[in-house]
Structures are given as C-alpha cells and as structure tokens.
Amino acid sequence: MRAMLAAYAERIDPDDPLSGLAVGQRPEPDVPDGWVTVDVTATALNHHDLWSLRGVGLSAEALPMILGCDAAGTDPDGNPVVVHAVVGDPAAGDGDETLDPKRSLLSERYPGTLAERLAVPRRNLVPLPAGLTPAEAACLPTSWLTAYRMLTTRGRLPEGGSVLVQGAGGGVATAAVVLAGALGARVYATSRDATKRERVAALGAEAYKPGARLPERVDVVIETVGEATLDHSLKCAKPGGRIVVAGATSGHLPTVDLRRIFFLQLELVGATMGTRDELADLLDLLVRRDIHPVIDSHHALSDARAAFARLASGDAFGKVVLTP
C-alpha cells in the first residue's frame, strides 16, 4: 500500500491537545464511487483542528485521523481547485448541505487535508480562479467561508450597513473584518491585544477594547468569542439587529438577558461553515475586489507541530498555512 506524509491525531488529550499530534506516513486515501483524489498544494489550520485533538467532534474510535479542513490543490485532470470541506447532501438540508443532519467536516468522519493527497466527493471541488494563489485559496473553505455566510446568508447585512466583529485576530474574525469592508459596511472590531487592534485597524476597522461603547448600534454582530463578549454584543446591536454566533472560544454557557432580545426584537442566530455555492461566490468576490486573505505564517507540512503551536499560542493574526 502506498503511503504519504500527513499530520494526524494519534490520540486524544483534552488538557494537552498537541501531545496527540503526530506527523508521519499514512496510507493513501480510499476513493469511493463519486469521489476523486486531490493532490494538495496548500492547506491551512483552524481551531477545529485543535478541538479535534481534544476529542471534540472526533472520537477515539476514529483514530488515527488525518486532520485539516482546508485545502487547495489539483484534481485528477490537473485543474487547480479549492476543496469544500462540508461533506453532506444538499437535498437532505432543503438545498443547503450545512443543514443536512448527517453532514460532517473533513477530518471528523473522513480523512482531512493535512496530507499530500486527499479524497473528496467530486461536487466538493470548486475551480480555483486566477488572481488567488493556492496558499491564499487554502485559507478560505472554513474561516473565510464561515465569515461570509455570517455576514450574508445569516446576517443579512444591508447595503451601507454596520458590523461589529468581536475578538478580531482569529481566523473567522479577521476574515469578517475584511469581507464586511468589501461589502461596503462600516466595521468596528474589538480585541484585548493592542497590537491586534492596530493590525485590524490597518484592515479598515475602527478598533476598540472589549466592552467599549461604539459610535452607533450595528446591524450585525459577528460573535465567535462567546461567554466573555455576548452581553456586549447584545448591547451593541440596533433594534432588529442580528447577533450571528459561530464559536464560543471563551465559554459556551453565557448568561443572556432575554428582555433585551424580545424588547429590541433582536435575532440570535447560529452559523456553521457554508455551502459549495457560497464558497464559489466568496471566491468571485475576492477576485472582483482584488482581496487577499491575511496569512500569519507559512510552514512545511513536515513542520506541522510548529504550525499547530503557533495557532495554539493565540498570537497568530490571520491564517497559518502549510505546504506539502
């Protein structure tokens, strides 16, 4: 059996997730009917990978599991492609594969992208447009797609609207700042870190410390921090506004003042990833507006441990990219 280099979860450790990470040879992927093999050109990390090493969404019975959701590469015909990470049936979700009750992400049930090659359903391939490098495209299928769906499909950002992005610096939050600006919104962002506030201001946002009073109440709040910021998010939304939640890095059990929600008719909505069509629309938007994803650092796949350590440190600004 042929082998390939991969970064994979060898064991689960909720307290020391990196201790379960291994980098070495794994068997070539199986290719079921309707699936194809992609030669990976670039891949990127997400906090999902760290949660997998903690055992969230990944059971010990599934180990060893190749990690990673994001990839750009070439299909069997040599065409450059971006890989859509949601494996699901759109028909089971009324046309939206993210609403398929049986949907999963790569690296949960099927081997992920942190490898020289991977197998995916053919429908999960999206052409890589000219104007984006494979490394840039590899940043998009998880955090950037999630941010795009949060702003558009779920957040229904109006033309000329306003957005607050909590916890700027993380992958989804940084993407949301850039995309909200590209969609013509006034963008506010918070971060505890002064350096990250400076960097997010350079991306076009007005940057504030967490909990600060904003110049206006906003149409859409991008919430990935959770418990530490949700009360502030509710206070910053205008009547009829939407708080879109796609993460809870500070805790998932906040106290919520329901009076504010019903009196101001706020919407507290969830978002997870996006559809293949939304990924294609996101690629089109970036090319039309000449927007390039923010990349924190580049690493070789063989040096995946250092890449994971960079992500886990909390110091990364933008995406951590690996190349086989």
PATORVO-17265 format. One record per residue: residue in one letter; y, x, z of N, C-alpha, C in turn. Coordinates in pm, whole numbers, plus 50000, padded with zeros to 5 digits. Each point is the difference from the previous one (the first is absolute). Layout:
AYXZYXZYXZ;...
This chain:
M498805008450000501204991650000501255008850000;R500944996949910501245007749992500864997550124;A500775010050036500864998850118501445002649962;M500914996450089501445001849976500685002450134;L501175005949995500785002250121500664987050044;A499984997450129500604987750053500415002250145;A500954991750045500374999450142499484986650052;Y499225000550108499314987950042499914999050152;A499794987650044499794997550142498545002850031;E499795009850086498645003850039499584992750128;R500994997350088499744992250120501304993350043;I499894990550089501144992350049500415005250137;D501305002050019500525003950131501354993450020;P500084989150077501284993150017501075008650065;D499625009550084500985008050074500415012749926;D499125005449918500285012449927499504998349857;P500734991949921499494996349868499725011849908;L500825010450007499815011249907498715007650027;S499444998450118498745006950029498854994449917;G500154987849948498964994049919500155002649852;L501045007249961500265002949859499185011949954;A499374998949885499255011049940500475002049857;V499965012249952500335003449861498835008049945;G499374994849897498845006949946499424992549882;Q498775003149965499364994249884499384986550034;R500224990449910499404986750010499394996449865;P499014990949997499404996149872501024993349909;E499775001549869500834992949901499904984950026;P501064992549967499974985550029499024992449912;D499404989550058499224990549922500974991449918;V499544995649883500884992249911499304986849967;P500284989350076499384987049970500494994449866;D499344989649953500434993349878501444995150016;G500825002349899501394995950003500925009950067;W499445010850051500805010550063500065012149907;V500965008850026500155012349922500285011750095;T499795012049951500315012050076501375005249960;V500785003950100501335005849978499975014550049;D500465009149916500215013850043501365000650068;V500005003050129501224999450079500905011949970;T501254997149967501015010349977500845002550124;A500314989150071500805001150123499664988250088;T500135002150130499754989450097500995001650115;A500164989950083500985000550108499434993550125;L500535004150114499534994850128500814988050045;N499374991850084500644988750066499534999650145;H500744992950084499564998350138498664992750006;H499694992649896498684993649991498895010350017;D500205012149947498985010450010499815004550145;L501105001050074499895003650142499344988850079;W500344987549969499374988750069498514999649970;S499615003549877498585000349967499265009950087;L500605011750022499385010150085499914995350145;R500834990250037499924994250134498984988650007;G499484996149884499024989349997500574986349973;V501274999149963500624987349968499744996849852;G499234989649974499664996349864498875008249941;L499475009450076498905008449953498995001350114;S498804995249977498985000350104499205013049992;A499415003650112499175012050005498824999049904;E499534987649974498864998149910500345003749856;A501295000149966500405003149863500195014949976;L499885008150105500235014349988498805007049935;P500245011449934501315005949970500714992249890;M501334998850012500804992549903501135008749948;I500095001349868501125007049939501274991850024;L501045006450052501244993250036500934999149878;G501114992950019501044999449898500044987049923;C501234994949980500224987749922500755002749870;D500785010749996500925002349888499485010649905;A500164997649869499625010349903500624997349865;A500265010949930500274999949856499005009549937;G499614997149877499005008649936499834996449854;T498815002649948499704996949860498744991549994;D500004990149910498834991449985498975006749908;P498844993749977498985006549918500435003249858;D501064993349951500515002849865501135010350000;G500305005550118501055010150009501394994550016;N500144987050023501324993950018500495002050143;P501285003650019500545001150136500174986250063;V499544998650124500024987050066500415001550145;V500424988750058500224998650143498934990550051;V499445003050117498914992050054500554989750099;H499704987349974500324989250094498945000050109;A500425000350126499075002750111499324987750055;V500434988049962499414987850054498804996049915;V498844999650062498794995649931499764985550043;G500314990849911499884985950033499994991549875;D499724987350016499904990449892501244991150001;P500875001349899501194991549998499674985050006;A498894996049937499654985849999499704994850139;A499525008850089499704995850137501254998950086;G501145004949949501264999150073501054992249925;D499564990149921500934991849921500885008749912;G499395010149938500725008749908500535012750064;D499775001950128500535011450074498855006850073;E499615011849951498835006750061500235004250144;T501285001450042500245003550140499674988550094;L499864987849947499654988350080498524996449990;D499235008049929498554998449996499465003350139;P499344990550069499515002950135499055011950007;K499365003449890499045010949997500595012849942;R501305000349976500595011949939499985011850096;S500025011849945500065012150082500845010249928;L500345010650071500685011349941499005011149976;L500275008149900499205012049983499965007750131;S498855005450034499735007850120499584991250117;E499954986849982499484991150105498544996649972;R499744994549884498644996549959499505009149889;Y500955004849918499665008749887500705013450018;P499365011149954500615013250017501425000649943;G500855007650071501425000449966500385010949903;T501295003150002500635008049894500135014850032;L499705004250123500175014150036498795008049954;A499865000649869498855006549938500375004049858;E499135007849940500265004049862499794988549903;R499134990650038499734988449916499764987850088;L500274988149943499694987650071499644989349900;A499314989750050499634988649917500774987850048;V500534992349902500754987850031499704989549894;P500234987250031499904989849895500985003149886;R499584997249879500865003249885501354993050011;R500054987850054501264992850010500975006750096;N499535009350082500865006850096500755011749938;L499845002449873500735010849933501284994549936;V501115006550029501294996449944500515012249922;P500434998449876500485011649924501145007150071;L499945013350002501075008050057501095001649895;P501194994650026501055000749898500635013949994;A500525003449883500785012249987501234998850089;G500395010950061501154999750089499625001950145;L498714998750032499515002850135498895010449992;T500045009850090498945009950006498804994050072;P498815005849982498844995050076500235000650151;A500665010450050500275001050144500904988650046;E501024996749919500884988950036499254986849995;A499194998249896499254987549986499004998250113;A499435011050049499034999250108500624995150131;C501325000350010500694995250120500084984850006;L499744993249890500424986149985499034989350045;P498675001249981499134988350014499904993950138;T500355007150106499934994150134501394997650057;S500705010350040501264997950071501094994449908;W500165005349882501054995149910499684985949951;L498744997349969499634986549958500194990150114;T499645003950121500224991250116501494997050017;A500845010449991501444998050014500534990849890;Y499515001749879500464991749887499634985350024;R498774997550043499584986350027500784994150117;M500285008150102500774995350115501394995349957;L500625007249911501354996749957500044988349902;T498994999149914500064990449889499164987650029;T498715001049986499124988450013500124993550138;R499955008150105500004994650136501424998650057;G500875009549971501354999550055500984991849919;R499684997749872500864992249910501465004750010;L500185013049990501335005950010500924993949893;P501104993750040500894994049901500845010749930;E500504996549883500895009249928501245002650085;G500335012850015501155003650081499794998050148;G498744999550045499694997450139500085012450087;S499504998650122500095010850098498645001850067;V499725012650038498695003650055500195009550117;L499204997950105499875009650109498605005849995;V499895013250000498725006950003499865006950135;Q499044995550080499785006050131499125012549987;G500335010250080499155011950006499965008049873;A501155002049936500055007349874499485014250019;G499265004649903499385013250006498544999049964;G499334989450043498624997749961499904996249854;G498775000249947499814997749858500504986649952;V499614989050066500434986749958501514998650019;A500505004550113501434998350030500875007949903;T499635012349971500785008049904499984993549863;A498834995349959499914993249871500884987549998;A500014992650111500794987750006501485002949987;V500475010950059501425003749987500345002349853;V499185007949933500285003349860499894987649912;L498964992150019499804988349915501044989250025;A500394997950125501034990150029501295003749929;G500345012950002501185004449927499874997849851;A498805002749946499774998149857500104985349961;L499694991150095500084985649974501404994550027;G500945008750031501394995950013500424995250137;A499205002950103500314995150134500885009850077;R500694994950100500635008450101498915003550101;V499875012950031498845004550075500455006650130;Y499424995350110500185006150132498635005050046;A500015010850077498745005750046500185005850139;T498924999850078500035005950134498995011350011;S500315009550086499055010550035500435006350131;R499035003850081500315007050125500435014449974;D499635005349884500195014149968501295002049920;A500905008250051501305002149934499835005949861;T499055009249984499775006249869499514989649901;K499124991250043499514989649911501114990149966;R500914997550093501134991349969500875006349891;E500195013050008500785006949896499304999049865;R498685001850001499274999949873499944986049940;V499874989850085499964986549945501404995849952;A501045005350063501354997449951500205006149862;A499385011549976500095006349869499304991949892;L499084991250042499324991149906500784987249974;G501134998350066500864988649972500104989650108;A499375002350116500064990250108501085003650101;E500504989950071500805002650119499035001650116;A500045011550066498985003250100500544997950141;Y499144994550086500364996950138498875004150095;K500365001550126498995001650103499294986750021;P498755000250049499294987350025500774991150098;G500054987249969500674990350087501484998549976;A500565007649906501454999549977500424986749936;R501254996250025500564988049936500385003549857;L499594991849906500295002349859501314993249960;P500605004049888501224993449954499794985549959;E498764996249972499704986249958498554997050035;R499684987050004498614996150008499415000049859;V498725003549990499435003049869499064989049952;D499765000149869499084990549939498545003450032;V499705013049998498615004450015499955011950095;V499054999650094499725011550085498635005449965;I499925013049975498735006749973499505005850132;E498914994550050499525003250134498615006449994;T499925012850031498715006950009499825006750135;V501004999150088499945006550131499304991050101;G500354987150000499304990650087500684997750133;E499285002050107500414996050134501375005550040;A500295012549964501235006450045501244994449930;T499854994349882501174996049922500054985249963;L498954992450026499964986349947501124991450057;D500325001250127501084991950057501325003049929;H500265012749975501205003949926499964994449858;S498835000149937499874994649865500364985249996;L499534992550100500324985750006501494997850018;K500645008250082501434998550025500845003949878;C499455008349912500765004849885499854991249876;A499094990350005499804991349884501004988550001;K500554997049884500934988749990499234986950004;P500664988850026499314987249999499254998049868;G498734996550010499174998549882499425013049948;G500265011050068499535013049955498525002150025;R499505011249946498575002850007499765013750063;I499115000450097499545012650058498595002149946;V499845010249918498735002549932499295011550071;V498804997150048499275009550084498815005749923;A499925013249996498875006649933499435011350084;G500335000250128499485010550086500484998050143;A499395007550090500364998950142499705013350067;T500675010549954499675013550048500335001850148;S500924992050055500385001550141499274990150091;G499164991649942499304989950078499994986749927;H498914992250019499834987849922500114987350084;L500435001150125500114988150086501414998750057;P501014997949915501364998650050500224986550064;T501064999150080500474987250052500994994249899;V499794987549961500824993849895500734988050060;D501314999449978500814988650043499914989249892;L499134990350020499804989649900501254991649979;R500894999250101501224992049985500855005449886;R500065013249989500795005949891499394996749865;I498665000249995499354997249872500254985749954;F499824990150091500174986349952501464996049987;F500865005050089501394995949993500695005649877;L499685012649964500595006449882499134998349876;Q498894992850014499084997449889499595013149930;L499635009750084499555012849947498564999149953;E499645008949909498625001049953499455013650044;L498884999750072499305012150039498735000449916;V499975008849901498924999849901499315013749994;G498754999849961499235012249988499905004549855;A499705012849984499775005849867498995011150012;T499085000449907499015010649994499805004049855;M500345012449968499815005549866500694991149895;G499384998649883500574992249892498954998349892;T500354992649897499054997349891500115010849892;R499014999949911500065009249886501254997549917;D500334987349977501194996849919501285004950069;E500054998850133501185005050072500095015249989;L498865007049999500025014449981500555003549862;A499594992549898500535002449866501504997449996;D500464989450066501434997050005500775010950074;L499415005250107500645010850076500165012549912;L498955003749928500085011549911501104998049896;D500094988049946501034997049900501405001350059;L500194995050124501305001050066500415014550020;L499075008250047500345014050026500385007349872;V499284997449893500315006749874501354995349946;R500244986850003501274994749948501195005250077;R499855001550131501125004550084499995015150024;D499055006949940499865014650018499945003550148;I499114993050072499815002150143498725008050021;H500065009550091498845008550026499664999550149;P498734997950033499604999150141500385012550078;V500294997950127500335011150089498695006750044;I499875012949972498815007550038500375009950110;D499274999150109500245009150112499435013849974;S498745000649954499335013049984498814998749907;H499625011549942498845000849911498945008750066;H498744996049985498885007650057498844999749901;A499185010550004498744999649928499014991250074;L499104993549927498994991750065499175008350097;S499765012449966499235008850089500735002450132;D501314997750003500805001750121500394986550059;A499094990349986500304986450044500274999250150;R499405008750078500224999550144501485002350033;A500645009549932501425002450023500834988049955;A499604993449892500724988249953499904988750101;F498824997850056499834989750103500805003350124;A500035012750037500785004050117501484997549979;R500475002249877501404997349969500304985150015;L499134991649949500214985650013499954995850146;A499025005150073499824996050140501145004750089;S500715010549960501085005350083501174990550013;G500164991049904501154991049999501255006449942;D499905012449955501175007049946500184998149850;A498994994749934500094998549855501074989949963;F500735002949893500994990649945499594997949854;G499434988349972499434997849867498525002750001;K499425001549882498565000549986499455014350006;V498805000950056499245012450003498994999449886;V500115009149903499234999649877498975011249997;L498824996849949498955010149984499555000349854;T499585011749955499495001549863498645007050005;P498994994349931498685006549994500055013549931;
